Amino acid sequence: MNYARVISLNFRSADDLEIFYHKWDNWFPENMPSAISRTLVKTAENSTLMVAVYETEEIAERAREIVENFFQMETKRIHDIIEFHGEVMK
């Protein structure tokens, strides 16, 4: 069954958001597992939702472990992270 990870990211500033995603765009293609889909939603000037759907829970868990490394490299830009995950219903 497909499995989703949803991450709410709040950044310290709008500039931090822009810098973070510029780095992310260069980093994730070489480091993250393949996803069925990825969506990025800008919810405010300094916050986003990242949504990724993976084929299995195991792949999603591996993605979580990998993305945590990137987030650790960018902690000075991030104010708050809230993560959700679960099976895709439809």
N, C-alpha and C positions, 0 to 999 in steps of 0.2 A: 504494500500500500504506500502511496506517496505520502511524504512527510514534509511539513513546512516549518521554517524558522522565521520569526518576525522579530526584528530588533528596532526598538525605539531609541534613537540617539539624540541627545540634547547637547549642543556644543556651547562653549563659553562665549562665542560671538559668531556673527555671520561670516566673518573672515575665516575663523577656524573651520567652519563648515566647508567653505570653498577649498581651503588648503587640504583638509582631510580627504575630500572626494577626488581632488586632483591626484593625490598620492594613491588613493584606493584604486582609481581607474588604471593606474600603472601596475599596481601590485597584484590585484586579485586574479587576472587572467592566468598568471603563471603559478599561482599558489592554491587557489580554491578548487574543490572538486566540481565537476560539471553539474549543472542544475537543469531541471526541466524548464524552470523560468526564474527570472530575477526581476524585481520591480523596486524602484526607488521613488519614494513619495516625499516631497518637501512639504512638511506640515506647518512650518512657520519659518521665520527668517533664520533661525538658528537650530532647527530640529528637522529630523527625517524619520521615516520608517523604511527599513530595508526588509524586503520579503523575498525569500528564496524557497522554491519547492524542489525537493530531491526525490529520487526514486525510492529510497528506503530510509528508515530511521538511522541505520548504521552510517550511511553516507552523510546524513544531516548532523549526526554526532561528530563525525570526523571534521566536517565543516566548522562546527562550533569550536572545536579545539584549535583549529588553524586560525580562525578569525580572532580568537582571543589574543593570539600573538601579535596580530596587527594592531588591535586595540591597545595593547600594552605599549607599543611603540608610539602611540598617539595620545597617551593619557593627558598630556598637558592641554590638549584641545577639547577633550570630552568632559562635559559637566556631569552627565548622567546617562546610564544605559539601563533599559528594561527589555528583557528578552521573553518571548513566548515561543512555544513550539507545540506541535501535535500533528496527528493524522489529518490529511486533507479529506474532507467529507464529500465534496463534489468537485 
